[in-house]
Amino acid sequence: MGSRTLSIGASLDSPDGHFERNHTENSSMVSLEFHEPNGVLDQGHQASSPVRRDVNRSLSGVKFLENDDLDLEDGKLEKDRNKTVRSNKAVKIQNQALLSGLAYCLSSCSMILVNKFVLSGYDFNAGISLMLYQNFISVVIVSILSSMGLISREPLTWRLIKVWLPVNVIFVGMLLTSMFSLKYINVAMVTVLKNVTNVITAVGEMYLFKKHHDSRVWAALFLMIVSAVSGGITDLSFHAIGYSWQIVNCFLTASYSLTLRRVMDTAKQVTKSGNLNEFSMVLLNNTLSLPLGILLIFVFNEVDYLYTTPLLRRPDFWLVMTLSGFLGLAISFTSMWFLHQTGATTYSLVGSLNKIPLSVAGIVLFKVPTSLENSASIFFGLLAGVFFARAKMREKTQS
């Protein structure tokens, strides 16, 4: 046999077993050409030559070794890929929790500050109309998102409306009294006075649901009462009407929280799916508040004021009002998002801590006159709120 042409650049019998492949090879087959002296391919030798068989056996071994190496490498790559996926997932969850927490804090603070700006900055004397407009925006947005299939909600039936109507009346009263008090009281004192709601709720839980609280919870509640009283006494911008509305708001907010627990169980039984998610409650509350809000506008004679005020002819006022409506709905969405990413414990603690920058922003932005005693009372009340949240967390873990 004459010369032999292989697309391999090293000896087949090399102990290293490494071969350098030609760039034209795209499969596991290696082209071998056996030439006779006359340059004509001998088909018989191609089939029966022992050299050919040895080459094939050697190449088969190379193929198996190569596949093993690739499998090992694939295994390493798979492990590295799994580690990367797990690492990316952990970072993603942490980022989601951080992002949702920031979104919740930002929307919550912004909502109160914008409402304060509308009612006090513009001197707008139609709090019911402001609430009605905000709730109308919420209904429109939730309905659009539901029709697009982005969120799921329960259909509004007469049975569900009749069950939910009592708690909706409390809901509307809670929103309105908050508007009325915010017009006369500075933001910092509103946040401190809202702590009284926790005291009323704790007492209501004890009598209605036979729930007992430990000593830390009661100590935090006592500190809240002390801070609210001392804050009111040292408040340089004290307004009796504003404080009266805020006290009523505390009772209505506590009543809403306590009533909602019972009504939700009954409401779930009259829904088609047997469940009532947060989006359904947002739509239910805001939809039912519209006819009640229209009625209250006439009862409190806000119609005459709306006809005469020049504010409704200012585009910037409508822009701020619309922004407040979007922020009101944003609180609902971001609170659900944050609660889903973390949990009730973290949600409660962040909600308490969120009052601290809100109070500072309210004092600075609206140039609230304050004293050292009043500032100390406000700070003391905010710390009492954080202490209460931690006490409730510990109480929950122990139970």
SULLIN-V330784 format. One record per helix or strand. SS is the DSSP state (helix for helix, strand for strand). FROM is the first residue (numbers start at 1). TO is the last residue. If there is no record, write none. Layout:
ss from to
SS FROM TO
SS FROM TO
This chain:
ss from to
strand 4 6
strand 8 8
strand 21 21
strand 32 35
strand 41 41
helix 43 48
helix 50 121
helix 127 147
helix 158 184
helix 187 193
helix 195 208
helix 215 233
helix 240 269
helix 278 299
helix 302 308
helix 310 313
helix 315 341
helix 344 365
helix 372 398
